[in-house]
Amino acid sequence: MGRHQKKPLRGLTESEKDELRRIAASEIERVERIRRARALLAVADGQSFTQAARSARMRSSSGVAAIVQRFHERGLKALDTTPGAGRHSIYSAAEKELILAEVQREMRRTPFWSLSSLQRALRHASNGAPKVSAKTIGQVLHDAGYIWHPARHAWLRHDEVTQEREQGRAA
């Protein structure tokens, strides 16, 4: 059956089982919640953490152990992703402002520019960011409300594109 579980799952109430079954069978819930619910149900049915991880299509038994522990602490809220999970930004607000300032400068200099040309400009600027990737630049632009406008081959603020569309309808 596998090695002894340090913190086995406590007995589930009928309402908890019903809710876990509903989530596990759902087609509209987030995938993470479905997997976590399936893992808890598998452990409740007597499967080892390793077997439960396989049946729930999770990477490892340690993930199942973590869900069981969170379930003991928080109940069904253990199915939710905790805030702050994921990779944190390595660029400060000042560095992001530098990227946006360079965007404005580049927009005045030339009507056509790309993420790679902006990346080159940032790498050569005296106060620039020498290791910033094009993907990071795109994410900073997106977060600041810019969208790619294919007809112009340029990034524009979302509100500018919306105004252009509204003016086009009014004409």
PyMOL commands that set and color helices and strands:
alter all, ss='L'
color gray80, all
select helices_A, chain A and resi 14-25+31-44+49-55+61-79+93-109+115-124+134-143+158-170
alter helices_A, ss='H'
color red, helices_A
select strands_A, chain A and resi 146-149+154-157
alter strands_A, ss='S'
color yellow, strands_A
deselect
rebuild
show_as cartoon
